[in-house]
Amino acid sequence: QRRVEDALARALVRSSVAHRAWRLATAGDALKNAHLVELARTPRRNTQRSALSARLCRIASTSSNI
């Protein structure tokens, strides 16, 4: 099932209109990852932790894009 969705998504990405529609369809995942984005945005004294959250943010943002 997941592989079929990924294949469909890759085909849709070629059309910008379909890509926008697909991004809207996957907005739920983006909302789930929003807290990671906020973690990465907020400055912290602990640089190691902020670096980790920034990495998580990057992973979250790239996972919703194919």
CHARMM-style PDB file with segment names, atoms N, HN, CA, C and O in Angstrom:
ATOM      1  N   GLN     1       0.834  -1.206   0.000  1.00  0.00      PROA
ATOM      2  CA  GLN     1       0.000   0.000   0.000  1.00  0.00      PROA
ATOM      3  C   GLN     1       0.868   1.255   0.000  1.00  0.00      PROA
ATOM      4  O   GLN     1       0.653   2.172  -0.793  1.00  0.00      PROA
ATOM      5  N   ARG     2       1.839   1.284   0.887  1.00  0.00      PROA
ATOM      6  HN  ARG     2       2.014   0.540   1.532  1.00  0.00      PROA
ATOM      7  CA  ARG     2       2.727   2.448   0.988  1.00  0.00      PROA
ATOM      8  C   ARG     2       3.503   2.668  -0.312  1.00  0.00      PROA
ATOM      9  O   ARG     2       3.673   3.802  -0.759  1.00  0.00      PROA
ATOM     10  N   ARG     3       3.969   1.576  -0.910  1.00  0.00      PROA
ATOM     11  HN  ARG     3       3.832   0.655  -0.547  1.00  0.00      PROA
ATOM     12  CA  ARG     3       4.744   1.689  -2.148  1.00  0.00      PROA
ATOM     13  C   ARG     3       3.890   2.244  -3.285  1.00  0.00      PROA
ATOM     14  O   ARG     3       4.365   3.026  -4.108  1.00  0.00      PROA
ATOM     15  N   VAL     4       2.621   1.828  -3.320  1.00  0.00      PROA
ATOM     16  HN  VAL     4       2.234   1.193  -2.652  1.00  0.00      PROA
ATOM     17  CA  VAL     4       1.695   2.328  -4.339  1.00  0.00      PROA
ATOM     18  C   VAL     4       1.502   3.830  -4.170  1.00  0.00      PROA
ATOM     19  O   VAL     4       1.519   4.581  -5.145  1.00  0.00      PROA
ATOM     20  N   GLU     5       1.317   4.268  -2.911  1.00  0.00      PROA
ATOM     21  HN  GLU     5       1.304   3.658  -2.118  1.00  0.00      PROA
ATOM     22  CA  GLU     5       1.147   5.696  -2.630  1.00  0.00      PROA
ATOM     23  C   GLU     5       2.382   6.484  -3.045  1.00  0.00      PROA
ATOM     24  O   GLU     5       2.268   7.561  -3.630  1.00  0.00      PROA
ATOM     25  N   ASP     6       3.558   5.950  -2.744  1.00  0.00      PROA
ATOM     26  HN  ASP     6       3.651   5.076  -2.268  1.00  0.00      PROA
ATOM     27  CA  ASP     6       4.805   6.629  -3.109  1.00  0.00      PROA
ATOM     28  C   ASP     6       4.936   6.756  -4.624  1.00  0.00      PROA
ATOM     29  O   ASP     6       5.350   7.797  -5.134  1.00  0.00      PROA
ATOM     30  N   ALA     7       4.581   5.696  -5.334  1.00  0.00      PROA
ATOM     31  HN  ALA     7       4.244   4.851  -4.920  1.00  0.00      PROA
ATOM     32  CA  ALA     7       4.665   5.718  -6.795  1.00  0.00      PROA
ATOM     33  C   ALA     7       3.696   6.737  -7.380  1.00  0.00      PROA
ATOM     34  O   ALA     7       4.037   7.478  -8.302  1.00  0.00      PROA
ATOM     35  N   LEU     8       2.481   6.764  -6.830  1.00  0.00      PROA
ATOM     36  HN  LEU     8       2.204   6.162  -6.081  1.00  0.00      PROA
ATOM     37  CA  LEU     8       1.490   7.753  -7.267  1.00  0.00      PROA
ATOM     38  C   LEU     8       1.986   9.161  -7.003  1.00  0.00      PROA
ATOM     39  O   LEU     8       1.852  10.053  -7.841  1.00  0.00      PROA
ATOM     40  N   ALA     9       2.560   9.344  -5.824  1.00  0.00      PROA
ATOM     41  HN  ALA     9       2.668   8.620  -5.143  1.00  0.00      PROA
ATOM     42  CA  ALA     9       3.053  10.664  -5.439  1.00  0.00      PROA
ATOM     43  C   ALA     9       4.145  11.131  -6.389  1.00  0.00      PROA
ATOM     44  O   ALA     9       4.152  12.286  -6.812  1.00  0.00      PROA
ATOM     45  N   ARG    10       5.066  10.234  -6.724  1.00  0.00      PROA
ATOM     46  HN  ARG    10       5.060   9.296  -6.379  1.00  0.00      PROA
ATOM     47  CA  ARG    10       6.153  10.602  -7.636  1.00  0.00      PROA
ATOM     48  C   ARG    10       5.617  10.991  -9.010  1.00  0.00      PROA
ATOM     49  O   ARG    10       6.138  11.901  -9.655  1.00  0.00      PROA
ATOM     50  N   ALA    11       4.572  10.294  -9.450  1.00  0.00      PROA
ATOM     51  HN  ALA    11       4.149   9.554  -8.926  1.00  0.00      PROA
ATOM     52  CA  ALA    11       3.965  10.613 -10.743  1.00  0.00      PROA
ATOM     53  C   ALA    11       3.270  11.969 -10.685  1.00  0.00      PROA
ATOM     54  O   ALA    11       3.324  12.742 -11.642  1.00  0.00      PROA
ATOM     55  N   LEU    12       2.616  12.254  -9.558  1.00  0.00      PROA
ATOM     56  HN  LEU    12       2.573  11.627  -8.781  1.00  0.00      PROA
ATOM     57  CA  LEU    12       1.884  13.513  -9.404  1.00  0.00      PROA
ATOM     58  C   LEU    12       2.808  14.715  -9.325  1.00  0.00      PROA
ATOM     59  O   LEU    12       2.463  15.802  -9.788  1.00  0.00      PROA
ATOM     60  N   VAL    13       3.983  14.521  -8.739  1.00  0.00      PROA
ATOM     61  HN  VAL    13       4.264  13.638  -8.363  1.00  0.00      PROA
ATOM     62  CA  VAL    13       4.917  15.626  -8.540  1.00  0.00      PROA
ATOM     63  C   VAL    13       5.304  16.277  -9.871  1.00  0.00      PROA
ATOM     64  O   VAL    13       5.644  17.459  -9.914  1.00  0.00      PROA
ATOM     65  N   ARG    14       5.250  15.499 -10.953  1.00  0.00      PROA
ATOM     66  HN  ARG    14       4.974  14.538 -10.918  1.00  0.00      PROA
ATOM     67  CA  ARG    14       5.627  16.043 -12.261  1.00  0.00      PROA
ATOM     68  C   ARG    14       4.701  17.171 -12.697  1.00  0.00      PROA
ATOM     69  O   ARG    14       5.119  18.063 -13.435  1.00  0.00      PROA
ATOM     70  N   SER    15       3.449  17.141 -12.250  1.00  0.00      PROA
ATOM     71  HN  SER    15       3.110  16.417 -11.650  1.00  0.00      PROA
ATOM     72  CA  SER    15       2.512  18.224 -12.556  1.00  0.00      PROA
ATOM     73  C   SER    15       2.402  19.135 -11.344  1.00  0.00      PROA
ATOM     74  O   SER    15       2.075  18.676 -10.249  1.00  0.00      PROA
ATOM     75  N   SER    16       2.672  20.425 -11.530  1.00  0.00      PROA
ATOM     76  HN  SER    16       2.938  20.798 -12.419  1.00  0.00      PROA
ATOM     77  CA  SER    16       2.715  21.350 -10.395  1.00  0.00      PROA
ATOM     78  C   SER    16       1.346  21.488  -9.732  1.00  0.00      PROA
ATOM     79  O   SER    16       1.261  21.616  -8.511  1.00  0.00      PROA
ATOM     80  N   VAL    17       0.278  21.464 -10.525  1.00  0.00      PROA
ATOM     81  HN  VAL    17       0.348  21.360 -11.517  1.00  0.00      PROA
ATOM     82  CA  VAL    17      -1.070  21.572  -9.965  1.00  0.00      PROA
ATOM     83  C   VAL    17      -1.375  20.352  -9.102  1.00  0.00      PROA
ATOM     84  O   VAL    17      -1.873  20.473  -7.983  1.00  0.00      PROA
ATOM     85  N   ALA    18      -1.066  19.175  -9.643  1.00  0.00      PROA
ATOM     86  HN  ALA    18      -0.661  19.076 -10.552  1.00  0.00      PROA
ATOM     87  CA  ALA    18      -1.277  17.943  -8.893  1.00  0.00      PROA
ATOM     88  C   ALA    18      -0.378  17.911  -7.663  1.00  0.00      PROA
ATOM     89  O   ALA    18      -0.763  17.408  -6.608  1.00  0.00      PROA
ATOM     90  N   HSD    19       0.828  18.459  -7.818  1.00  0.00      PROA
ATOM     91  HN  HSD    19       1.141  18.868  -8.675  1.00  0.00      PROA
ATOM     92  CA  HSD    19       1.768  18.504  -6.707  1.00  0.00      PROA
ATOM     93  C   HSD    19       1.205  19.336  -5.565  1.00  0.00      PROA
ATOM     94  O   HSD    19       1.296  18.951  -4.399  1.00  0.00      PROA
ATOM     95  N   ARG    20       0.616  20.491  -5.913  1.00  0.00      PROA
ATOM     96  HN  ARG    20       0.542  20.803  -6.860  1.00  0.00      PROA
ATOM     97  CA  ARG    20       0.011  21.347  -4.888  1.00  0.00      PROA
ATOM     98  C   ARG    20      -1.134  20.628  -4.189  1.00  0.00      PROA
ATOM     99  O   ARG    20      -1.266  20.697  -2.967  1.00  0.00      PROA
ATOM    100  N   ALA    21      -1.964  19.933  -4.974  1.00  0.00      PROA
ATOM    101  HN  ALA    21      -1.856  19.877  -5.966  1.00  0.00      PROA
ATOM    102  CA  ALA    21      -3.086  19.187  -4.409  1.00  0.00      PROA
ATOM    103  C   ALA    21      -2.586  18.080  -3.479  1.00  0.00      PROA
ATOM    104  O   ALA    21      -3.154  17.831  -2.416  1.00  0.00      PROA
ATOM    105  N   TRP    22      -1.490  17.416  -3.919  1.00  0.00      PROA
ATOM    106  HN  TRP    22      -1.029  17.619  -4.783  1.00  0.00      PROA
ATOM    107  CA  TRP    22      -0.927  16.338  -3.105  1.00  0.00      PROA
ATOM    108  C   TRP    22      -0.346  16.872  -1.804  1.00  0.00      PROA
ATOM    109  O   TRP    22      -0.466  16.239  -0.755  1.00  0.00      PROA
ATOM    110  N   ARG    23       0.292  18.056  -1.881  1.00  0.00      PROA
ATOM    111  HN  ARG    23       0.389  18.569  -2.734  1.00  0.00      PROA
ATOM    112  CA  ARG    23       0.836  18.679  -0.676  1.00  0.00      PROA
ATOM    113  C   ARG    23      -0.287  19.016   0.300  1.00  0.00      PROA
ATOM    114  O   ARG    23      -0.136  18.851   1.511  1.00  0.00      PROA
ATOM    115  N   LEU    24      -1.419  19.493  -0.235  1.00  0.00      PROA
ATOM    116  HN  LEU    24      -1.541  19.627  -1.219  1.00  0.00      PROA
ATOM    117  CA  LEU    24      -2.572  19.778   0.614  1.00  0.00      PROA
ATOM    118  C   LEU    24      -3.090  18.496   1.259  1.00  0.00      PROA
ATOM    119  O   LEU    24      -3.493  18.494   2.422  1.00  0.00      PROA
ATOM    120  N   ALA    25      -3.075  17.408   0.492  1.00  0.00      PROA
ATOM    121  HN  ALA    25      -2.748  17.410  -0.453  1.00  0.00      PROA
ATOM    122  CA  ALA    25      -3.544  16.121   1.001  1.00  0.00      PROA
ATOM    123  C   ALA    25      -2.646  15.608   2.122  1.00  0.00      PROA
ATOM    124  O   ALA    25      -3.108  14.919   3.031  1.00  0.00      PROA
ATOM    125  N   THR    26      -1.355  15.950   2.053  1.00  0.00      PROA
ATOM    126  HN  THR    26      -0.979  16.510   1.315  1.00  0.00      PROA
ATOM    127  CA  THR    26      -0.419  15.476   3.074  1.00  0.00      PROA
ATOM    128  C   THR    26      -0.177  16.529   4.160  1.00  0.00      PROA
ATOM    129  O   THR    26       0.772  16.423   4.936  1.00  0.00      PROA
ATOM    130  N   ALA    27      -1.046  17.548   4.205  1.00  0.00      PROA
ATOM    131  HN  ALA    27      -1.817  17.635   3.575  1.00  0.00      PROA
ATOM    132  CA  ALA    27      -0.881  18.618   5.193  1.00  0.00      PROA
ATOM    133  C   ALA    27      -0.990  18.079   6.618  1.00  0.00      PROA
ATOM    134  O   ALA    27      -0.404  18.642   7.543  1.00  0.00      PROA
ATOM    135  N   GLY    28      -1.742  16.986   6.795  1.00  0.00      PROA
ATOM    136  HN  GLY    28      -2.218  16.529   6.043  1.00  0.00      PROA
ATOM    137  CA  GLY    28      -1.876  16.390   8.120  1.00  0.00      PROA
ATOM    138  C   GLY    28      -0.533  15.971   8.688  1.00  0.00      PROA
ATOM    139  O   GLY    28      -0.266  16.175   9.872  1.00  0.00      PROA
ATOM    140  N   ASP    29       0.316  15.384   7.848  1.00  0.00      PROA
ATOM    141  HN  ASP    29       0.099  15.219   6.886  1.00  0.00      PROA
ATOM    142  CA  ASP    29       1.654  14.982   8.274  1.00  0.00      PROA
ATOM    143  C   ASP    29       2.493  16.205   8.628  1.00  0.00      PROA
ATOM    144  O   ASP    29       3.277  16.180   9.577  1.00  0.00      PROA
ATOM    145  N   ALA    30       2.320  17.276   7.854  1.00  0.00      PROA
ATOM    146  HN  ALA    30       1.683  17.296   7.083  1.00  0.00      PROA
ATOM    147  CA  ALA    30       3.067  18.503   8.114  1.00  0.00      PROA
ATOM    148  C   ALA    30       2.677  19.078   9.470  1.00  0.00      PROA
ATOM    149  O   ALA    30       3.528  19.574  10.208  1.00  0.00      PROA
ATOM    150  N   LEU    31       1.389  19.009   9.795  1.00  0.00      PROA
ATOM    151  HN  LEU    31       0.697  18.606   9.195  1.00  0.00      PROA
ATOM    152  CA  LEU    31       0.920  19.505  11.088  1.00  0.00      PROA
ATOM    153  C   LEU    31       1.514  18.684  12.224  1.00  0.00      PROA
ATOM    154  O   LEU    31       1.869  19.227  13.271  1.00  0.00      PROA
ATOM    155  N   LYS    32       1.620  17.378  12.016  1.00  0.00      PROA
ATOM    156  HN  LYS    32       1.331  16.938  11.166  1.00  0.00      PROA
ATOM    157  CA  LYS    32       2.218  16.505  13.027  1.00  0.00      PROA
ATOM    158  C   LYS    32       3.681  16.862  13.263  1.00  0.00      PROA
ATOM    159  O   LYS    32       4.193  16.743  14.377  1.00  0.00      PROA
ATOM    160  N   ASN    33       4.350  17.305  12.187  1.00  0.00      PROA
ATOM    161  HN  ASN    33       3.935  17.401  11.283  1.00  0.00      PROA
ATOM    162  CA  ASN    33       5.766  17.646  12.294  1.00  0.00      PROA
ATOM    163  C   ASN    33       5.995  19.089  12.724  1.00  0.00      PROA
ATOM    164  O   ASN    33       7.135  19.502  12.940  1.00  0.00      PROA
ATOM    165  N   ALA    34       4.902  19.866  12.851  1.00  0.00      PROA
ATOM    166  HN  ALA    34       3.977  19.531  12.675  1.00  0.00      PROA
ATOM    167  CA  ALA    34       5.028  21.291  13.153  1.00  0.00      PROA
ATOM    168  C   ALA    34       5.755  21.528  14.474  1.00  0.00      PROA
ATOM    169  O   ALA    34       6.518  22.486  14.596  1.00  0.00      PROA
ATOM    170  N   HSD    35       5.523  20.661  15.467  1.00  0.00      PROA
ATOM    171  HN  HSD    35       4.903  19.883  15.367  1.00  0.00      PROA
ATOM    172  CA  HSD    35       6.177  20.869  16.760  1.00  0.00      PROA
ATOM    173  C   HSD    35       7.690  20.699  16.644  1.00  0.00      PROA
ATOM    174  O   HSD    35       8.447  21.340  17.374  1.00  0.00      PROA
ATOM    175  N   LEU    36       8.130  19.836  15.728  1.00  0.00      PROA
ATOM    176  HN  LEU    36       7.515  19.315  15.135  1.00  0.00      PROA
ATOM    177  CA  LEU    36       9.570  19.689  15.502  1.00  0.00      PROA
ATOM    178  C   LEU    36      10.151  20.955  14.888  1.00  0.00      PROA
ATOM    179  O   LEU    36      11.260  21.372  15.224  1.00  0.00      PROA
ATOM    180  N   VAL    37       9.383  21.563  13.980  1.00  0.00      PROA
ATOM    181  HN  VAL    37       8.483  21.225  13.707  1.00  0.00      PROA
ATOM    182  CA  VAL    37       9.818  22.811  13.354  1.00  0.00      PROA
ATOM    183  C   VAL    37       9.943  23.901  14.413  1.00  0.00      PROA
ATOM    184  O   VAL    37      10.914  24.657  14.425  1.00  0.00      PROA
ATOM    185  N   GLU    38       8.954  23.976  15.300  1.00  0.00      PROA
ATOM    186  HN  GLU    38       8.165  23.361  15.290  1.00  0.00      PROA
ATOM    187  CA  GLU    38       8.988  24.968  16.377  1.00  0.00      PROA
ATOM    188  C   GLU    38      10.190  24.732  17.291  1.00  0.00      PROA
ATOM    189  O   GLU    38      10.847  25.683  17.716  1.00  0.00      PROA
ATOM    190  N   LEU    39      10.476  23.469  17.592  1.00  0.00      PROA
ATOM    191  HN  LEU    39       9.942  22.697  17.247  1.00  0.00      PROA
ATOM    192  CA  LEU    39      11.640  23.132  18.414  1.00  0.00      PROA
ATOM    193  C   LEU    39      12.918  23.658  17.779  1.00  0.00      PROA
ATOM    194  O   LEU    39      13.786  24.206  18.458  1.00  0.00      PROA
ATOM    195  N   ALA    40      13.023  23.481  16.456  1.00  0.00      PROA
ATOM    196  HN  ALA    40      12.318  23.035  15.904  1.00  0.00      PROA
ATOM    197  CA  ALA    40      14.235  23.902  15.760  1.00  0.00      PROA
ATOM    198  C   ALA    40      14.337  25.425  15.693  1.00  0.00      PROA
ATOM    199  O   ALA    40      15.436  25.980  15.674  1.00  0.00      PROA
ATOM    200  N   ARG    41      13.175  26.103  15.659  1.00  0.00      PROA
ATOM    201  HN  ARG    41      12.282  25.653  15.674  1.00  0.00      PROA
ATOM    202  CA  ARG    41      13.186  27.556  15.522  1.00  0.00      PROA
ATOM    203  C   ARG    41      13.535  28.260  16.824  1.00  0.00      PROA
ATOM    204  O   ARG    41      14.196  29.298  16.816  1.00  0.00      PROA
ATOM    205  N   THR    42      13.092  27.695  17.946  1.00  0.00      PROA
ATOM    206  HN  THR    42      12.556  26.851  17.953  1.00  0.00      PROA
ATOM    207  CA  THR    42      13.323  28.369  19.221  1.00  0.00      PROA
ATOM    208  C   THR    42      14.786  28.237  19.630  1.00  0.00      PROA
ATOM    209  O   THR    42      15.315  27.127  19.682  1.00  0.00      PROA
ATOM    210  N   PRO    43      15.443  29.360  19.921  1.00  0.00      PROA
ATOM    211  CA  PRO    43      16.846  29.311  20.340  1.00  0.00      PROA
ATOM    212  C   PRO    43      16.991  28.651  21.714  1.00  0.00      PROA
ATOM    213  O   PRO    43      16.182  28.893  22.610  1.00  0.00      PROA
ATOM    214  N   ARG    44      17.999  27.836  21.871  1.00  0.00      PROA
ATOM    215  HN  ARG    44      18.656  27.640  21.143  1.00  0.00      PROA
ATOM    216  CA  ARG    44      18.227  27.151  23.149  1.00  0.00      PROA
ATOM    217  C   ARG    44      19.674  27.351  23.596  1.00  0.00      PROA
ATOM    218  O   ARG    44      20.584  27.539  22.789  1.00  0.00      PROA
ATOM    219  N   ARG    45      19.841  27.302  24.910  1.00  0.00      PROA
ATOM    220  HN  ARG    45      19.102  27.149  25.565  1.00  0.00      PROA
ATOM    221  CA  ARG    45      21.201  27.400  25.453  1.00  0.00      PROA
ATOM    222  C   ARG    45      21.977  26.119  25.149  1.00  0.00      PROA
ATOM    223  O   ARG    45      23.186  26.141  24.919  1.00  0.00      PROA
ATOM    224  N   ASN    46      21.253  25.017  25.155  1.00  0.00      PROA
ATOM    225  HN  ASN    46      20.271  24.999  25.342  1.00  0.00      PROA
ATOM    226  CA  ASN    46      21.881  23.729  24.868  1.00  0.00      PROA
ATOM    227  C   ASN    46      22.038  23.580  23.354  1.00  0.00      PROA
ATOM    228  O   ASN    46      21.083  23.240  22.655  1.00  0.00      PROA
ATOM    229  N   THR    47      23.248  23.836  22.854  1.00  0.00      PROA
ATOM    230  HN  THR    47      24.024  24.113  23.421  1.00  0.00      PROA
ATOM    231  CA  THR    47      23.467  23.839  21.403  1.00  0.00      PROA
ATOM    232  C   THR    47      23.324  22.445  20.804  1.00  0.00      PROA
ATOM    233  O   THR    47      22.895  22.290  19.661  1.00  0.00      PROA
ATOM    234  N   GLN    48      23.688  21.430  21.591  1.00  0.00      PROA
ATOM    235  HN  GLN    48      24.036  21.556  22.520  1.00  0.00      PROA
ATOM    236  CA  GLN    48      23.582  20.064  21.072  1.00  0.00      PROA
ATOM    237  C   GLN    48      22.121  19.705  20.822  1.00  0.00      PROA
ATOM    238  O   GLN    48      21.786  19.077  19.817  1.00  0.00      PROA
ATOM    239  N   ARG    49      21.247  20.119  21.759  1.00  0.00      PROA
ATOM    240  HN  ARG    49      21.519  20.629  22.575  1.00  0.00      PROA
ATOM    241  CA  ARG    49      19.838  19.790  21.611  1.00  0.00      PROA
ATOM    242  C   ARG    49      19.215  20.556  20.443  1.00  0.00      PROA
ATOM    243  O   ARG    49      18.391  20.009  19.710  1.00  0.00      PROA
ATOM    244  N   SER    50      19.609  21.822  20.269  1.00  0.00      PROA
ATOM    245  HN  SER    50      20.279  22.265  20.865  1.00  0.00      PROA
ATOM    246  CA  SER    50      19.040  22.601  19.170  1.00  0.00      PROA
ATOM    247  C   SER    50      19.532  22.080  17.822  1.00  0.00      PROA
ATOM    248  O   SER    50      18.804  22.113  16.830  1.00  0.00      PROA
ATOM    249  N   ALA    51      20.771  21.600  17.798  1.00  0.00      PROA
ATOM    250  HN  ALA    51      21.362  21.573  18.604  1.00  0.00      PROA
ATOM    251  CA  ALA    51      21.288  20.999  16.569  1.00  0.00      PROA
ATOM    252  C   ALA    51      20.508  19.734  16.227  1.00  0.00      PROA
ATOM    253  O   ALA    51      20.220  19.461  15.062  1.00  0.00      PROA
ATOM    254  N   LEU    52      20.171  18.967  17.265  1.00  0.00      PROA
ATOM    255  HN  LEU    52      20.405  19.188  18.211  1.00  0.00      PROA
ATOM    256  CA  LEU    52      19.395  17.749  17.057  1.00  0.00      PROA
ATOM    257  C   LEU    52      17.999  18.082  16.552  1.00  0.00      PROA
ATOM    258  O   LEU    52      17.504  17.435  15.629  1.00  0.00      PROA
ATOM    259  N   SER    53      17.355  19.091  17.152  1.00  0.00      PROA
ATOM    260  HN  SER    53      17.757  19.617  17.902  1.00  0.00      PROA
ATOM    261  CA  SER    53      16.004  19.450  16.729  1.00  0.00      PROA
ATOM    262  C   SER    53      16.006  20.037  15.324  1.00  0.00      PROA
ATOM    263  O   SER    53      15.050  19.857  14.571  1.00  0.00      PROA
ATOM    264  N   ALA    54      17.081  20.739  14.970  1.00  0.00      PROA
ATOM    265  HN  ALA    54      17.858  20.886  15.582  1.00  0.00      PROA
ATOM    266  CA  ALA    54      17.200  21.263  13.609  1.00  0.00      PROA
ATOM    267  C   ALA    54      17.314  20.113  12.615  1.00  0.00      PROA
ATOM    268  O   ALA    54      16.759  20.166  11.517  1.00  0.00      PROA
ATOM    269  N   ARG    55      18.047  19.068  13.018  1.00  0.00      PROA
ATOM    270  HN  ARG    55      18.498  19.025  13.910  1.00  0.00      PROA
ATOM    271  CA  ARG    55      18.180  17.890  12.166  1.00  0.00      PROA
ATOM    272  C   ARG    55      16.829  17.191  12.016  1.00  0.00      PROA
ATOM    273  O   ARG    55      16.461  16.752  10.926  1.00  0.00      PROA
ATOM    274  N   LEU    56      16.094  17.095  13.133  1.00  0.00      PROA
ATOM    275  HN  LEU    56      16.393  17.451  14.018  1.00  0.00      PROA
ATOM    276  CA  LEU    56      14.764  16.495  13.097  1.00  0.00      PROA
ATOM    277  C   LEU    56      13.843  17.295  12.185  1.00  0.00      PROA
ATOM    278  O   LEU    56      13.038  16.727  11.447  1.00  0.00      PROA
ATOM    279  N   CYS    57      13.967  18.618  12.242  1.00  0.00      PROA
ATOM    280  HN  CYS    57      14.621  19.079  12.842  1.00  0.00      PROA
ATOM    281  CA  CYS    57      13.157  19.492  11.402  1.00  0.00      PROA
ATOM    282  C   CYS    57      13.458  19.237   9.933  1.00  0.00      PROA
ATOM    283  O   CYS    57      12.549  19.165   9.106  1.00  0.00      PROA
ATOM    284  N   ARG    58      14.746  19.100   9.615  1.00  0.00      PROA
ATOM    285  HN  ARG    58      15.485  19.158  10.286  1.00  0.00      PROA
ATOM    286  CA  ARG    58      15.138  18.829   8.237  1.00  0.00      PROA
ATOM    287  C   ARG    58      14.574  17.483   7.763  1.00  0.00      PROA
ATOM    288  O   ARG    58      14.075  17.363   6.644  1.00  0.00      PROA
ATOM    289  N   ILE    59      14.666  16.480   8.636  1.00  0.00      PROA
ATOM    290  HN  ILE    59      15.072  16.578   9.545  1.00  0.00      PROA
ATOM    291  CA  ILE    59      14.142  15.155   8.301  1.00  0.00      PROA
ATOM    292  C   ILE    59      12.634  15.230   8.090  1.00  0.00      PROA
ATOM    293  O   ILE    59      12.098  14.636   7.155  1.00  0.00      PROA
ATOM    294  N   ALA    60      11.955  15.967   8.970  1.00  0.00      PROA
ATOM    295  HN  ALA    60      12.391  16.450   9.730  1.00  0.00      PROA
ATOM    296  CA  ALA    60      10.502  16.097   8.876  1.00  0.00      PROA
ATOM    297  C   ALA    60      10.091  16.800   7.593  1.00  0.00      PROA
ATOM    298  O   ALA    60       9.119  16.410   6.946  1.00  0.00      PROA
ATOM    299  N   SER    61      10.832  17.834   7.229  1.00  0.00      PROA
ATOM    300  HN  SER    61      11.622  18.151   7.755  1.00  0.00      PROA
ATOM    301  CA  SER    61      10.456  18.592   6.034  1.00  0.00      PROA
ATOM    302  C   SER    61      10.746  17.810   4.758  1.00  0.00      PROA
ATOM    303  O   SER    61      10.032  17.947   3.764  1.00  0.00      PROA
ATOM    304  N   THR    62      11.805  16.984   4.786  1.00  0.00      PROA
ATOM    305  HN  THR    62      12.385  16.873   5.593  1.00  0.00      PROA
ATOM    306  CA  THR    62      12.128  16.226   3.578  1.00  0.00      PROA
ATOM    307  C   THR    62      11.272  14.976   3.450  1.00  0.00      PROA
ATOM    308  O   THR    62      11.066  14.478   2.343  1.00  0.00      PROA
ATOM    309  N   SER    63      10.767  14.458   4.581  1.00  0.00      PROA
ATOM    310  HN  SER    63      10.934  14.863   5.480  1.00  0.00      PROA
ATOM    311  CA  SER    63       9.968  13.236   4.511  1.00  0.00      PROA
ATOM    312  C   SER    63       8.610  13.492   3.882  1.00  0.00      PROA
ATOM    313  O   SER    63       8.018  12.582   3.302  1.00  0.00      PROA
ATOM    314  N   SER    64       8.106  14.715   3.987  1.00  0.00      PROA
ATOM    315  HN  SER    64       8.587  15.454   4.459  1.00  0.00      PROA
ATOM    316  CA  SER    64       6.807  15.025   3.386  1.00  0.00      PROA
ATOM    317  C   SER    64       6.953  15.413   1.927  1.00  0.00      PROA
ATOM    318  O   SER    64       5.956  15.540   1.216  1.00  0.00      PROA
ATOM    319  N   ASN    65       8.193  15.604   1.469  1.00  0.00      PROA
ATOM    320  HN  ASN    65       9.003  15.501   2.047  1.00  0.00      PROA
ATOM    321  CA  ASN    65       8.447  15.905   0.056  1.00  0.00      PROA
ATOM    322  C   ASN    65       9.084  14.700  -0.617  1.00  0.00      PROA
ATOM    323  O   ASN    65      10.027  14.111  -0.087  1.00  0.00      PROA
ATOM    324  N   ILE    66       8.569  14.336  -1.781  1.00  0.00      PROA
ATOM    325  HN  ILE    66       7.803  14.815  -2.211  1.00  0.00      PROA
ATOM    326  CA  ILE    66       9.186  13.213  -2.514  1.00  0.00      PROA
ATOM    327  C   ILE    66       9.888  13.777  -3.741  1.00  0.00      PROA
ATOM    328  OT1 ILE    66      10.481  13.024  -4.514  1.00  0.00      PROA
TER     329      ILE     66
END
